[in-house]
Amino acid sequence: MLNADIAKRREAAVSQGVGMMTQIYVDRALNSEVWDVEGNRYIDFAAGIAVVNTGHCHPKVMAAVSEQAARFTHTCHQVLPYENYIRLAERLNEKVPGNFEKKTVFVTTGAEAVENAIKVARIATQRPAIIAFGGAFHGRTFMGMSLTGKVVPYKKGFGAMMPDVYHVPFPIELHGTGVDEALGALNKLFKADLDPSRVAAIIIEPVQGEGGFYPAPAELMRGLRKLCDEHGIVMIADEVQTGFARTGHLFAMEGYDVAADITTMAKGLAGGLPLAALTGRADLMDAAHPGGLGGTYGGNPLGIAAANAVLDVIEEEDLCARANELGSRLKQRLESIRATTPELIDVRGPGFMVAAEFNTADGKSPNPEMVNAIRAEAQKRGLILLSCGVYGNVIRFLAPITVTDEVFAEGLDILEASIEAVRKKSQAA
């Protein structure tokens, strides 16, 4: 079986609306390595977009899923509940930042978690409006698209967005927008267009994911918390991409001195199985009437079993510390590359949620062409990379946190060689 043959079948059978970053068709995967149907080996610095933080097919996670599958795969928790759903909720209630009583709801995807967080905020406050940030990504449902601060490819051509959703700039000093400007834009919005007494929630990613891996400054988080407290607004932290040891904390909000009222999570929660959750203040989470939250597959038993195992693995293998260690090594290597690569203008990110941003050699314009060329060159050499950013000029690094030292070093060597090869081609052109 060849990748090219499968690609032809895909073109005939699958909607082109499903984007494809590679035409590598995976046959098997283990920890941070994948093998395609032709037997080619790749080092995975994508982790399913921060999903398999604990590595592909972690034996403890696989054993938990196998044991659960032998018992039952689905009953719908709303019909026939099961204990491990309750146990996982108890664990998240304890671990999600915030010194207050919490409750949890399980759903299936990150977008669904965000949707339900908005529902909770609206019913609890009896207000309609939501504020999000430019460059944010919150999903592909209509509310998710509306909250997302990037038009292409997420909003383009899909018609009118949901009403009562407003955006303000996200502070990125590198691009000339500071915390004062961001908070000033919020205050201007309240003065000119939106009565704060109509605002149900402000939603923010502690580190913007698709937007470019820009960490939210601590001053911004404190300012938002103050505004939310002042006006009775619910503060929502979207931790779908930042959660589960990726940033060196179990949740990125642990790195701030304020807590959100509701936290959304998915991706790394269940080690590759579809599971998402929202955990928040008990009084907010209880505002909805019975039946107002949930879903047929929400909290599927296999995903719940996997998630309990994921939390065990993170604790037993101290993956938060490992994320900080790997992230430090990666940033050191990138800074070394940066010393001879003027196009590499910034290296950033907490823990093992690291980004490298590229501009043109004169430093004046985003350089998505170089990023795409590096990604393609790395793929030829056996390394899978992801890009992101409003301009597509950022490489984001999301290798499994369980990657071995040997494979990690090999991946870094390929990365450096790929950047050097692209620069040489560019200079020769």
C-alpha positions as a Markdown table, in Angstrom:
| # | Residue | x | y | z |
|---|---|---|---|---|
| 1 | Met | 0.0 | 0.0 | 0.0 |
| 2 | Leu | 1.4 | 3.4 | -1.0 |
| 3 | Asn | 0.7 | 6.9 | 0.5 |
| 4 | Ala | 0.0 | 8.2 | -3.1 |
| 5 | Asp | -2.6 | 5.6 | -3.7 |
| 6 | Ile | -4.5 | 6.3 | -0.5 |
| 7 | Ala | -4.2 | 10.0 | -1.3 |
| 8 | Lys | -6.1 | 9.5 | -4.5 |
| 9 | Arg | -8.8 | 7.6 | -2.7 |
| 10 | Arg | -9.1 | 10.3 | -0.1 |
| 11 | Glu | -9.5 | 13.0 | -2.8 |
| 12 | Ala | -12.4 | 11.1 | -4.2 |
| 13 | Ala | -14.0 | 10.2 | -0.9 |
| 14 | Val | -13.4 | 12.9 | 1.7 |
| 15 | Ser | -14.5 | 16.5 | 1.6 |
| 16 | Gln | -11.8 | 19.0 | 0.7 |
| 17 | Gly | -13.0 | 21.1 | 3.7 |
| 18 | Val | -11.0 | 18.7 | 5.9 |
| 19 | Gly | -7.5 | 20.3 | 5.6 |
| 20 | Met | -4.4 | 18.1 | 5.3 |
| 21 | Met | -0.9 | 19.1 | 6.4 |
| 22 | Thr | 0.7 | 16.0 | 5.1 |
| 23 | Gln | 0.0 | 13.0 | 2.8 |
| 24 | Ile | 1.6 | 10.6 | 5.3 |
| 25 | Tyr | -0.8 | 7.8 | 6.1 |
| 26 | Val | 0.0 | 6.4 | 9.5 |
| 27 | Asp | 0.2 | 2.6 | 10.1 |
| 28 | Arg | 1.4 | 2.6 | 13.7 |
| 29 | Ala | 2.8 | 4.9 | 16.4 |
| 30 | Leu | 4.6 | 4.6 | 19.6 |
| 31 | Asn | 5.5 | 7.4 | 22.0 |
| 32 | Ser | 7.0 | 10.1 | 19.8 |
| 33 | Glu | 7.6 | 8.0 | 16.6 |
| 34 | Val | 5.2 | 7.1 | 13.8 |
| 35 | Trp | 5.5 | 4.7 | 10.9 |
| 36 | Asp | 3.5 | 5.2 | 7.7 |
| 37 | Val | 2.0 | 2.5 | 5.5 |
| 38 | Glu | 5.2 | 2.3 | 3.4 |
| 39 | Gly | 7.3 | 1.6 | 6.5 |
| 40 | Asn | 8.8 | 5.1 | 6.7 |
| 41 | Arg | 9.6 | 6.3 | 10.2 |
| 42 | Tyr | 8.9 | 9.9 | 11.4 |
| 43 | Ile | 9.6 | 11.7 | 14.6 |
| 44 | Asp | 6.4 | 13.4 | 15.7 |
| 45 | Phe | 6.8 | 17.0 | 17.0 |
| 46 | Ala | 3.0 | 17.5 | 16.6 |
| 47 | Ala | 1.4 | 15.0 | 19.0 |
| 48 | Gly | -1.9 | 15.2 | 17.2 |
| 49 | Ile | -1.9 | 18.9 | 18.0 |
| 50 | Ala | -1.1 | 18.6 | 21.7 |
| 51 | Val | -3.3 | 15.5 | 22.2 |
| 52 | Val | -0.9 | 12.7 | 23.0 |
| 53 | Asn | 1.1 | 14.6 | 25.6 |
| 54 | Thr | 1.7 | 11.2 | 27.2 |
| 55 | Gly | 2.9 | 9.8 | 23.9 |
| 56 | His | 1.3 | 7.5 | 21.3 |
| 57 | Cys | -0.1 | 4.3 | 22.9 |
| 58 | His | 1.3 | 4.8 | 26.4 |
| 59 | Pro | 1.1 | 1.3 | 27.9 |
| 60 | Lys | -0.8 | 2.5 | 31.0 |
| 61 | Val | -3.4 | 4.4 | 29.0 |
| 62 | Met | -3.8 | 1.5 | 26.6 |
| 63 | Ala | -4.2 | -1.0 | 29.5 |
| 64 | Ala | -6.9 | 1.2 | 31.0 |
| 65 | Val | -8.8 | 1.5 | 27.7 |
| 66 | Ser | -8.5 | -2.3 | 27.1 |
| 67 | Glu | -9.8 | -3.1 | 30.5 |
| 68 | Gln | -12.7 | -0.7 | 30.1 |
| 69 | Ala | -13.6 | -2.0 | 26.6 |
| 70 | Ala | -13.8 | -5.5 | 28.0 |
| 71 | Arg | -16.5 | -4.3 | 30.5 |
| 72 | Phe | -18.6 | -1.9 | 28.4 |
| 73 | Thr | -18.0 | 0.8 | 25.8 |
| 74 | His | -21.1 | 3.0 | 26.1 |
| 75 | Thr | -24.3 | 3.4 | 28.1 |
| 76 | Cys | -24.7 | 7.2 | 28.0 |
| 77 | His | -24.0 | 8.6 | 31.4 |
| 78 | Gln | -27.3 | 10.3 | 31.5 |
| 79 | Val | -29.1 | 6.9 | 31.2 |
| 80 | Leu | -26.8 | 4.5 | 33.0 |
| 81 | Pro | -24.0 | 6.3 | 34.9 |
| 82 | Tyr | -20.6 | 4.9 | 35.9 |
| 83 | Glu | -18.3 | 5.5 | 38.8 |
| 84 | Asn | -15.1 | 6.4 | 36.9 |
| 85 | Tyr | -16.9 | 9.4 | 35.4 |
| 86 | Ile | -17.5 | 10.7 | 38.9 |
| 87 | Arg | -13.9 | 9.9 | 39.9 |
| 88 | Leu | -12.5 | 11.9 | 37.0 |
| 89 | Ala | -14.8 | 14.8 | 37.8 |
| 90 | Glu | -13.6 | 14.8 | 41.4 |
| 91 | Arg | -9.9 | 14.8 | 40.3 |
| 92 | Leu | -10.4 | 17.7 | 37.9 |
| 93 | Asn | -12.4 | 19.6 | 40.5 |
| 94 | Glu | -9.4 | 19.3 | 42.8 |
| 95 | Lys | -6.7 | 20.0 | 40.1 |
| 96 | Val | -8.2 | 22.9 | 38.1 |
| 97 | Pro | -6.9 | 26.2 | 39.5 |
| 98 | Gly | -9.2 | 28.2 | 41.7 |
| 99 | Asn | -9.7 | 28.2 | 45.5 |
| 100 | Phe | -13.5 | 27.6 | 45.4 |
| 101 | Glu | -15.9 | 24.7 | 45.2 |
| 102 | Lys | -16.0 | 23.3 | 41.6 |
| 103 | Lys | -18.1 | 21.0 | 39.5 |
| 104 | Thr | -17.4 | 19.4 | 36.1 |
| 105 | Val | -19.3 | 18.4 | 32.9 |
| 106 | Phe | -17.8 | 16.0 | 30.3 |
| 107 | Val | -18.4 | 16.4 | 26.6 |
| 108 | Thr | -16.6 | 15.2 | 23.5 |
| 109 | Thr | -14.6 | 17.9 | 21.8 |
| 110 | Gly | -12.8 | 21.2 | 22.7 |
| 111 | Ala | -15.4 | 23.2 | 20.7 |
| 112 | Glu | -18.2 | 21.5 | 22.6 |
| 113 | Ala | -16.5 | 22.4 | 25.9 |
| 114 | Val | -16.3 | 26.0 | 24.8 |
| 115 | Glu | -19.9 | 26.0 | 23.6 |
| 116 | Asn | -21.1 | 24.7 | 27.0 |
| 117 | Ala | -18.9 | 27.2 | 28.9 |
| 118 | Ile | -20.7 | 29.9 | 27.1 |
| 119 | Lys | -24.1 | 28.3 | 27.8 |
| 120 | Val | -23.2 | 28.1 | 31.5 |
| 121 | Ala | -22.0 | 31.8 | 31.6 |
| 122 | Arg | -25.1 | 33.0 | 29.9 |
| 123 | Ile | -27.6 | 31.1 | 32.0 |
| 124 | Ala | -25.8 | 31.9 | 35.2 |
| 125 | Thr | -25.6 | 35.7 | 34.5 |
| 126 | Gln | -28.7 | 36.0 | 32.4 |
| 127 | Arg | -26.6 | 38.1 | 30.0 |
| 128 | Pro | -26.0 | 37.5 | 26.2 |
| 129 | Ala | -22.6 | 39.1 | 25.2 |
| 130 | Ile | -19.3 | 37.4 | 25.0 |
| 131 | Ile | -15.8 | 39.0 | 24.6 |
| 132 | Ala | -12.9 | 37.2 | 22.9 |
| 133 | Phe | -9.5 | 38.2 | 21.6 |
| 134 | Gly | -8.0 | 38.7 | 18.2 |
| 135 | Gly | -6.0 | 35.7 | 17.0 |
| 136 | Ala | -7.9 | 33.4 | 19.3 |
| 137 | Phe | -9.0 | 29.9 | 18.3 |
| 138 | His | -12.0 | 28.4 | 20.1 |
| 139 | Gly | -13.4 | 25.8 | 17.6 |
| 140 | Arg | -15.2 | 25.3 | 14.3 |
| 141 | Thr | -18.8 | 25.3 | 15.5 |
| 142 | Phe | -20.7 | 28.5 | 14.8 |
| 143 | Met | -20.1 | 29.8 | 18.3 |
| 144 | Gly | -16.5 | 28.6 | 18.2 |
| 145 | Met | -16.0 | 30.3 | 14.8 |
| 146 | Ser | -17.6 | 33.5 | 16.1 |
| 147 | Leu | -15.2 | 33.5 | 19.1 |
| 148 | Thr | -12.2 | 32.7 | 17.0 |
| 149 | Gly | -10.2 | 35.8 | 16.0 |
| 150 | Lys | -9.0 | 34.5 | 12.6 |
| 151 | Val | -11.0 | 34.6 | 9.4 |
| 152 | Val | -9.1 | 32.3 | 7.0 |
| 153 | Pro | -9.7 | 29.4 | 7.0 |
| 154 | Tyr | -12.1 | 29.2 | 9.9 |
| 155 | Lys | -14.8 | 31.8 | 9.1 |
| 156 | Lys | -14.4 | 32.5 | 5.4 |
| 157 | Gly | -17.6 | 31.8 | 3.4 |
| 158 | Phe | -19.6 | 30.4 | 6.2 |
| 159 | Gly | -22.0 | 33.3 | 6.5 |
| 160 | Ala | -23.1 | 35.4 | 9.5 |
| 161 | Met | -21.5 | 34.6 | 12.8 |
| 162 | Met | -23.3 | 34.4 | 16.1 |
| 163 | Pro | -24.5 | 37.7 | 17.5 |
| 164 | Asp | -23.3 | 39.5 | 20.6 |
| 165 | Val | -19.7 | 38.3 | 20.2 |
| 166 | Tyr | -17.0 | 41.0 | 20.4 |
| 167 | His | -13.2 | 41.0 | 19.9 |
| 168 | Val | -10.4 | 43.1 | 21.4 |
| 169 | Pro | -6.7 | 43.0 | 20.5 |
| 170 | Phe | -4.5 | 40.4 | 22.2 |
| 171 | Pro | -1.3 | 42.0 | 23.6 |
| 172 | Ile | 1.7 | 41.0 | 21.6 |
| 173 | Glu | 4.7 | 43.3 | 22.3 |
| 174 | Leu | 6.6 | 41.8 | 19.4 |
| 175 | His | 3.8 | 43.2 | 17.1 |
| 176 | Gly | 3.5 | 46.5 | 18.9 |
| 177 | Thr | 0.4 | 45.8 | 21.1 |
| 178 | Gly | 0.9 | 46.0 | 24.8 |
| 179 | Val | -1.3 | 45.2 | 27.8 |
| 180 | Asp | -2.4 | 48.8 | 28.2 |
| 181 | Glu | -3.7 | 48.9 | 24.6 |
| 182 | Ala | -5.6 | 45.6 | 25.1 |
| 183 | Leu | -7.2 | 46.7 | 28.4 |
| 184 | Gly | -7.8 | 50.1 | 26.9 |
| 185 | Ala | -9.6 | 48.5 | 24.0 |
| 186 | Leu | -11.9 | 46.7 | 26.4 |
| 187 | Asn | -12.7 | 49.9 | 28.2 |
| 188 | Lys | -13.3 | 51.7 | 24.9 |
| 189 | Leu | -15.7 | 48.8 | 24.0 |
| 190 | Phe | -17.5 | 49.3 | 27.2 |
| 191 | Lys | -17.8 | 53.1 | 26.6 |
| 192 | Ala | -18.7 | 53.0 | 22.9 |
| 193 | Asp | -20.5 | 49.8 | 22.0 |
| 194 | Leu | -21.2 | 47.4 | 24.8 |
| 195 | Asp | -22.7 | 48.0 | 28.3 |
| 196 | Pro | -20.6 | 45.7 | 30.6 |
| 197 | Ser | -23.8 | 44.8 | 32.4 |
| 198 | Arg | -24.7 | 42.8 | 29.2 |
| 199 | Val | -21.5 | 40.8 | 29.2 |
| 200 | Ala | -21.8 | 37.2 | 30.3 |
| 201 | Ala | -18.1 | 36.2 | 29.8 |
| 202 | Ile | -14.7 | 37.0 | 28.6 |
| 203 | Ile | -12.8 | 34.0 | 27.2 |
| 204 | Ile | -9.1 | 33.8 | 26.8 |
| 205 | Glu | -6.4 | 31.2 | 26.0 |
| 206 | Pro | -3.6 | 31.5 | 28.6 |
| 207 | Val | -1.3 | 30.9 | 25.6 |
| 208 | Gln | -2.8 | 31.5 | 22.2 |
| 209 | Gly | -2.6 | 28.3 | 20.2 |
| 210 | Glu | -3.5 | 28.6 | 16.5 |
| 211 | Gly | -2.9 | 32.4 | 16.9 |
| 212 | Gly | 0.9 | 31.9 | 17.3 |
| 213 | Phe | 1.7 | 30.5 | 20.8 |
| 214 | Tyr | 1.8 | 34.0 | 22.4 |
| 215 | Pro | 1.6 | 33.7 | 26.2 |
| 216 | Ala | -0.9 | 36.1 | 27.9 |
| 217 | Pro | 1.0 | 38.6 | 30.1 |
| 218 | Ala | 0.4 | 38.3 | 33.8 |
| 219 | Glu | -0.8 | 42.0 | 33.9 |
| 220 | Leu | -3.5 | 41.1 | 31.3 |
| 221 | Met | -4.8 | 38.3 | 33.4 |
| 222 | Arg | -4.9 | 40.4 | 36.5 |
| 223 | Gly | -6.6 | 43.2 | 34.6 |
| 224 | Leu | -9.2 | 40.8 | 33.2 |
| 225 | Arg | -9.9 | 39.3 | 36.6 |
| 226 | Lys | -10.4 | 42.8 | 38.0 |
| 227 | Leu | -12.8 | 43.8 | 35.2 |
| 228 | Cys | -14.7 | 40.6 | 35.6 |
| 229 | Asp | -15.1 | 41.0 | 39.3 |
| 230 | Glu | -16.1 | 44.7 | 38.9 |
| 231 | His | -18.8 | 44.0 | 36.4 |
| 232 | Gly | -20.0 | 40.5 | 37.4 |
| 233 | Ile | -18.5 | 38.9 | 34.2 |
| 234 | Val | -17.5 | 35.2 | 34.1 |
| 235 | Met | -13.8 | 34.7 | 33.2 |
| 236 | Ile | -13.3 | 31.6 | 31.0 |
| 237 | Ala | -9.8 | 30.1 | 30.5 |
| 238 | Asp | -9.7 | 28.0 | 27.3 |
| 239 | Glu | -7.0 | 25.4 | 28.2 |
| 240 | Val | -7.9 | 23.0 | 25.4 |
| 241 | Gln | -4.3 | 23.2 | 23.9 |
| 242 | Thr | -2.4 | 24.4 | 27.0 |
| 243 | Gly | -3.7 | 21.7 | 29.5 |
| 244 | Phe | -2.2 | 18.6 | 30.9 |
| 245 | Ala | 1.5 | 19.4 | 31.6 |
| 246 | Arg | 2.2 | 21.0 | 28.2 |
| 247 | Thr | 3.2 | 24.4 | 29.8 |
| 248 | Gly | 5.1 | 22.9 | 32.7 |
| 249 | His | 2.0 | 23.0 | 34.9 |
| 250 | Leu | -1.0 | 20.7 | 34.7 |
| 251 | Phe | -2.9 | 23.8 | 33.6 |
| 252 | Ala | -1.3 | 27.0 | 32.3 |
| 253 | Met | -3.4 | 29.2 | 34.6 |
| 254 | Glu | -1.3 | 27.8 | 37.5 |
| 255 | Gly | 1.4 | 30.2 | 36.2 |
| 256 | Tyr | -0.7 | 33.2 | 37.1 |
| 257 | Asp | -1.8 | 34.7 | 40.4 |
| 258 | Val | -5.5 | 34.8 | 39.4 |
| 259 | Ala | -7.9 | 32.0 | 38.5 |
| 260 | Ala | -10.7 | 31.7 | 35.9 |
| 261 | Asp | -14.3 | 31.0 | 36.9 |
| 262 | Ile | -14.6 | 28.2 | 34.2 |
| 263 | Thr | -11.8 | 26.2 | 32.6 |
| 264 | Thr | -12.3 | 24.3 | 29.3 |
| 265 | Met | -10.1 | 21.4 | 28.4 |
| 266 | Ala | -9.8 | 18.6 | 25.8 |
| 267 | Lys | -6.9 | 17.5 | 23.6 |
| 268 | Gly | -4.4 | 16.1 | 26.1 |
| 269 | Leu | -7.1 | 15.0 | 28.6 |
| 270 | Ala | -7.6 | 11.5 | 27.3 |
| 271 | Gly | -4.3 | 10.6 | 25.6 |
| 272 | Gly | -5.8 | 10.3 | 22.1 |
| 273 | Leu | -9.4 | 9.4 | 22.8 |
| 274 | Pro | -12.1 | 12.1 | 22.2 |
| 275 | Leu | -13.0 | 13.6 | 25.6 |
| 276 | Ala | -13.5 | 17.2 | 26.7 |
| 277 | Ala | -14.6 | 18.9 | 29.9 |
| 278 | Leu | -15.5 | 22.1 | 31.5 |
| 279 | Thr | -14.8 | 22.6 | 35.2 |
| 280 | Gly | -15.9 | 25.7 | 37.1 |
| 281 | Arg | -17.3 | 27.4 | 40.1 |
| 282 | Ala | -20.0 | 25.1 | 41.5 |
| 283 | Asp | -22.6 | 27.9 | 41.6 |
| 284 | Leu | -22.1 | 28.6 | 37.9 |
| 285 | Met | -22.0 | 25.0 | 36.9 |
| 286 | Asp | -25.3 | 24.3 | 38.7 |
| 287 | Ala | -27.1 | 27.2 | 37.0 |
| 288 | Ala | -28.3 | 25.1 | 34.1 |
| 289 | His | -31.5 | 23.0 | 34.6 |
| 290 | Pro | -31.1 | 19.1 | 34.4 |
| 291 | Gly | -30.8 | 18.2 | 30.7 |
| 292 | Gly | -29.5 | 21.6 | 29.7 |
| 293 | Leu | -25.9 | 20.2 | 29.5 |
| 294 | Gly | -24.4 | 17.0 | 28.3 |
| 295 | Gly | -24.6 | 14.8 | 25.2 |
| 296 | Thr | -25.0 | 11.2 | 24.1 |
| 297 | Tyr | -21.2 | 10.6 | 23.9 |
| 298 | Gly | -20.2 | 13.1 | 26.6 |
| 299 | Gly | -17.9 | 11.3 | 29.1 |
| 300 | Asn | -17.7 | 8.1 | 27.0 |
| 301 | Pro | -16.4 | 5.3 | 29.3 |
| 302 | Leu | -13.3 | 4.6 | 27.2 |
| 303 | Gly | -12.3 | 8.3 | 27.2 |
| 304 | Ile | -12.9 | 8.5 | 30.9 |
| 305 | Ala | -10.8 | 5.5 | 31.6 |
| 306 | Ala | -8.0 | 6.9 | 29.4 |
| 307 | Ala | -8.2 | 10.3 | 31.1 |
| 308 | Asn | -7.9 | 8.8 | 34.6 |
| 309 | Ala | -4.8 | 6.9 | 33.4 |
| 310 | Val | -3.4 | 10.1 | 31.8 |
| 311 | Leu | -3.6 | 11.9 | 35.1 |
| 312 | Asp | -1.8 | 8.9 | 36.7 |
| 313 | Val | 1.0 | 9.0 | 34.1 |
| 314 | Ile | 1.5 | 12.8 | 34.5 |
| 315 | Glu | 1.9 | 12.4 | 38.2 |
| 316 | Glu | 4.0 | 9.2 | 38.2 |
| 317 | Glu | 6.3 | 10.3 | 35.5 |
| 318 | Asp | 6.4 | 14.0 | 36.7 |
| 319 | Leu | 5.6 | 15.2 | 33.2 |
| 320 | Cys | 5.3 | 18.9 | 34.3 |
| 321 | Ala | 8.9 | 18.9 | 35.3 |
| 322 | Arg | 9.8 | 17.0 | 32.1 |
| 323 | Ala | 8.0 | 19.6 | 30.0 |
| 324 | Asn | 10.0 | 22.4 | 31.6 |
| 325 | Glu | 13.3 | 20.4 | 31.0 |
| 326 | Leu | 12.5 | 19.6 | 27.4 |
| 327 | Gly | 11.2 | 23.2 | 26.7 |
| 328 | Ser | 14.4 | 24.6 | 28.2 |
| 329 | Arg | 16.6 | 22.4 | 25.9 |
| 330 | Leu | 14.5 | 23.3 | 22.8 |
| 331 | Lys | 14.6 | 27.0 | 23.5 |
| 332 | Gln | 18.4 | 26.8 | 24.0 |
| 333 | Arg | 18.8 | 25.0 | 20.7 |
| 334 | Leu | 16.5 | 27.5 | 18.9 |
| 335 | Glu | 18.4 | 30.5 | 20.4 |
| 336 | Ser | 21.6 | 28.9 | 19.1 |
| 337 | Ile | 20.1 | 28.6 | 15.6 |
| 338 | Arg | 18.7 | 32.2 | 15.9 |
| 339 | Ala | 22.3 | 33.5 | 16.3 |
| 340 | Thr | 23.0 | 32.6 | 12.7 |
| 341 | Thr | 19.5 | 32.9 | 11.3 |
| 342 | Pro | 18.2 | 36.5 | 11.1 |
| 343 | Glu | 14.8 | 35.3 | 9.9 |
| 344 | Leu | 14.2 | 33.7 | 13.3 |
| 345 | Ile | 13.0 | 36.8 | 15.2 |
| 346 | Asp | 11.5 | 35.2 | 18.3 |
| 347 | Val | 11.6 | 32.1 | 20.5 |
| 348 | Arg | 8.9 | 31.9 | 23.2 |
| 349 | Gly | 6.5 | 29.8 | 25.2 |
| 350 | Pro | 6.2 | 28.2 | 28.7 |
| 351 | Gly | 7.2 | 24.7 | 29.4 |
| 352 | Phe | 7.1 | 22.5 | 26.2 |
| 353 | Met | 4.7 | 24.7 | 24.4 |
| 354 | Val | 7.4 | 26.5 | 22.4 |
| 355 | Ala | 7.2 | 28.6 | 19.2 |
| 356 | Ala | 9.7 | 30.0 | 16.7 |
| 357 | Glu | 8.6 | 33.0 | 14.6 |
| 358 | Phe | 10.1 | 33.8 | 11.3 |
| 359 | Asn | 10.1 | 37.1 | 9.3 |
| 360 | Thr | 11.9 | 38.1 | 6.1 |
| 361 | Ala | 15.6 | 38.6 | 6.4 |
| 362 | Asp | 15.1 | 42.4 | 6.9 |
| 363 | Gly | 12.8 | 41.6 | 9.8 |
| 364 | Lys | 10.0 | 43.7 | 8.4 |
| 365 | Ser | 7.4 | 41.1 | 7.2 |
| 366 | Pro | 6.0 | 37.8 | 8.3 |
| 367 | Asn | 7.6 | 34.9 | 6.4 |
| 368 | Pro | 5.2 | 32.0 | 6.0 |
| 369 | Glu | 7.0 | 30.9 | 2.9 |
| 370 | Met | 10.1 | 30.1 | 4.9 |
| 371 | Val | 8.1 | 28.3 | 7.6 |
| 372 | Asn | 6.3 | 26.1 | 4.9 |
| 373 | Ala | 9.7 | 25.3 | 3.3 |
| 374 | Ile | 11.2 | 24.3 | 6.7 |
| 375 | Arg | 8.2 | 22.2 | 7.5 |
| 376 | Ala | 8.5 | 20.4 | 4.1 |
| 377 | Glu | 12.2 | 20.0 | 4.4 |
| 378 | Ala | 11.9 | 18.5 | 7.9 |
| 379 | Gln | 9.2 | 16.1 | 6.7 |
| 380 | Lys | 11.5 | 14.8 | 3.9 |
| 381 | Arg | 14.1 | 14.2 | 6.6 |
| 382 | Gly | 11.7 | 12.4 | 8.9 |
| 383 | Leu | 10.4 | 15.1 | 11.3 |
| 384 | Ile | 6.8 | 16.3 | 11.5 |
| 385 | Leu | 6.3 | 19.9 | 12.4 |
| 386 | Leu | 3.3 | 22.2 | 12.7 |
| 387 | Ser | 2.9 | 25.9 | 11.8 |
| 388 | Cys | 0.5 | 28.4 | 13.3 |
| 389 | Gly | -0.1 | 32.2 | 13.6 |
| 390 | Val | -2.4 | 34.6 | 11.9 |
| 391 | Tyr | 0.2 | 35.0 | 9.2 |
| 392 | Gly | 1.3 | 31.4 | 9.2 |
| 393 | Asn | 4.9 | 32.4 | 10.0 |
| 394 | Val | 5.3 | 30.5 | 13.3 |
| 395 | Ile | 6.5 | 26.9 | 13.9 |
| 396 | Arg | 5.0 | 25.4 | 17.0 |
| 397 | Phe | 6.6 | 22.5 | 18.8 |
| 398 | Leu | 4.3 | 20.0 | 20.4 |
| 399 | Ala | 6.2 | 16.8 | 20.7 |
| 400 | Pro | 4.9 | 14.3 | 23.3 |
| 401 | Ile | 6.3 | 15.1 | 26.7 |
| 402 | Thr | 7.3 | 11.5 | 27.0 |
| 403 | Val | 9.8 | 11.7 | 24.1 |
| 404 | Thr | 13.1 | 10.0 | 24.9 |
| 405 | Asp | 16.3 | 12.0 | 25.1 |
| 406 | Glu | 17.7 | 10.2 | 22.1 |
| 407 | Val | 14.7 | 10.8 | 19.8 |
| 408 | Phe | 14.4 | 14.4 | 21.0 |
| 409 | Ala | 18.1 | 15.1 | 20.1 |
| 410 | Glu | 17.6 | 13.4 | 16.7 |
| 411 | Gly | 14.6 | 15.6 | 16.1 |
| 412 | Leu | 16.5 | 18.8 | 17.0 |
| 413 | Asp | 19.3 | 17.8 | 14.7 |
| 414 | Ile | 16.9 | 17.4 | 11.8 |
| 415 | Leu | 15.3 | 20.7 | 12.6 |
| 416 | Glu | 18.6 | 22.6 | 12.5 |
| 417 | Ala | 19.6 | 20.9 | 9.3 |
| 418 | Ser | 16.3 | 21.7 | 7.7 |
| 419 | Ile | 16.5 | 25.4 | 8.6 |
| 420 | Glu | 20.0 | 25.6 | 7.3 |
| 421 | Ala | 19.1 | 23.8 | 4.0 |
| 422 | Val | 16.2 | 26.2 | 3.5 |
| 423 | Arg | 18.4 | 29.2 | 4.1 |
| 424 | Lys | 21.0 | 28.0 | 1.6 |
| 425 | Lys | 18.3 | 27.4 | -1.1 |
| 426 | Ser | 16.9 | 30.9 | -0.4 |
| 427 | Gln | 20.4 | 32.5 | -0.7 |
| 428 | Ala | 21.2 | 30.6 | -3.9 |
| 429 | Ala | 17.9 | 31.6 | -5.6 |
